[in-house]
Amino acid sequence: MNMIYRPTVLTLLGVAATIAAISGTTGYVLGRAPTLPPILAVHFDAEGIADRFVQASYPIVLVPVWIQLTLAVVFGAIAGVL
């Protein structure tokens, strides 16, 4: 027999906080993207000197958002299984 459970207030609050955090990060990053230099350092050697660079683009600038979305999906799937 399949039982359907309604989400608790705490679960809904967690989902809302996750959506708010991802939306806030997206807004901040997109708002600051035009002020970035055209070339970004993405790797530094042991002495702290940049040794790998990429051209600034929206997919690169939005990496923190992609990470947040991935973590939200993974942890949401784990929570759904539990």
C-alpha positions in Angstrom: 0.0 0.0 0.0 1.5 3.3 -1.1 1.2 6.1 1.5 1.7 9.7 0.4 3.2 11.9 3.1 2.7 15.7 3.1 5.8 17.8 3.7 6.2 19.3 7.1 6.5 23.0 7.8 10.2 22.5 8.4 10.6 20.8 5.1 8.8 23.6 3.2 11.0 26.1 5.1 14.1 24.3 4.0 13.0 24.2 0.3 12.1 27.9 0.5 15.5 28.7 2.0 17.3 26.7 -0.7 15.4 28.4 -3.5 16.1 31.8 -1.9 19.8 31.1 -1.6 20.1 29.9 -5.2 18.1 32.9 -6.4 20.2 35.3 -4.3 23.4 33.9 -5.7 22.2 34.1 -9.2 21.1 37.7 -8.8 24.4 38.7 -7.2 26.6 36.9 -9.7 24.7 38.2 -12.7 24.7 41.7 -11.2 28.5 41.6 -10.8 29.3 39.8 -14.0 29.7 43.0 -16.1 32.4 44.3 -13.8 34.6 41.2 -14.1 37.8 41.4 -16.1 37.8 39.7 -19.5 40.2 37.0 -18.4 39.8 35.2 -15.0 42.4 33.2 -13.1 41.1 29.7 -12.3 44.2 28.0 -10.9 47.1 29.0 -8.7 50.4 27.3 -8.1 51.9 26.6 -4.7 53.3 30.1 -4.5 49.9 31.7 -5.1 50.7 32.8 -8.6 47.9 32.3 -11.2 48.9 29.8 -13.9 45.6 29.0 -15.6 43.2 31.4 -17.1 39.8 31.4 -18.9 37.8 34.1 -20.7 34.9 35.4 -18.6 31.6 34.1 -19.8 28.2 33.6 -18.2 28.6 29.8 -17.9 31.9 30.3 -16.1 30.6 33.1 -13.9 27.5 31.0 -13.0 29.6 28.1 -11.7 28.6 28.8 -8.0 24.9 28.5 -9.1 25.5 25.2 -11.0 27.2 23.8 -7.8 24.2 25.0 -5.7 21.7 23.4 -8.1 23.6 20.2 -8.2 23.8 20.0 -4.4 20.1 20.8 -4.1 19.2 18.0 -6.5 21.6 15.4 -4.9 20.5 16.2 -1.3 16.9 16.5 -2.3 17.1 13.0 -3.9 18.7 11.6 -0.8 16.0 13.2 1.4 13.3 11.8 -0.9 14.7 8.3 -0.5 14.9 8.6 3.3 
